[in-house]
Amino acid sequence: MSLFWTVIHQLAEIGAMATSKKVITKEEWEKKLNDVKIRKEDVNKLVMNFLVTEGFVDAAEKFRIESGTAPDIDLATITDRMAVKKAVQCGNVEDAIEKVNDLNPEVQRIWQIYSVTGLIAIMWKFNVQILDTNPHLFFHLQQQRFIELIRNGEVEEALEFAQEELAPRGEENQSFLEELERTVSLLAFEDVSNCPVGELLDISQRLKTASEVNAAILTSQSHEKDPKLPSLLKLLIWAQNQLHEKAAYPHINELSTAILEDPAI
């Protein structure tokens, strides 16, 4: 059983024990926690999953050596993925698109054919461009490129780009059209920082697009697009809230320290 499901199972058992509103001392609670056995290998996998997904390639390599935990992905691919993400975060969208297209993740399909002598499996390999199979991602990258042209004061170039690249896609997809109209409205304001859609020029918009690119690359590599650790922490918070309705018990207020606070009586 994986660490994730082990934690869910154990928290459910603890919740079942605390059916009445009673006080559980810190000593009692620590004993219950010590009874929960979690394999070190599962914890190591959880850490490696976070490092790989978030792109900490150097830390992942050091952790692999120190813990002996093998990542479920080639660490060399992290560097390429982070280069794409960084390019978007810096506003170099054209460079990011080129880097994405250079990735060319290999996808394998197995075709099975039957013959008189038995089953013969033939494996074909072919390259699939990430952006070819993800029109929403490509539109958002082009949208970000348009935003960067406006940010740099290249209004004429932005108008030409919108007409040639974005408008045709807006005609094909209603959701694209709505986003396009909202983005083009930036051109209607001399002071874009005070316009209703000025947040499109915030760094947060770049980060949003960069995260979308990062998730798409991970998916193409058959890897989870989100790390498991944050989900596990959210589950912990949810479980604590559920248990609070049944008992007063030591709980964690600050996740960064994981210090158990005495129960409020």
Buried (B, 14 or more C-beta within 10 A) or exposed (E): EEBBEBBBEBBEEBBEEBEEEEEBEEEEBEEBEEEEEEEEEBEBBBBBBBBBBBBBBEBBBEBBEEBEBEBEBEBEBBEBBBBBBBBBBEBBBEBBBEBBEEBEBEEEEEEEEEEEEEEEEEEEEEEEBBBEEBEEBBBBBBBBBBBBBBBEEEEEEBBEBBEEBBBEBBEEBEEBBEBBEEBBBBBEEEEBEEBEBEEBBEEEBBEBBBBBBBBBBBBBBEBBBEBBBEEBEEBBEEBBEBBBEBBBBBBBEEEEEEEBEEBEE
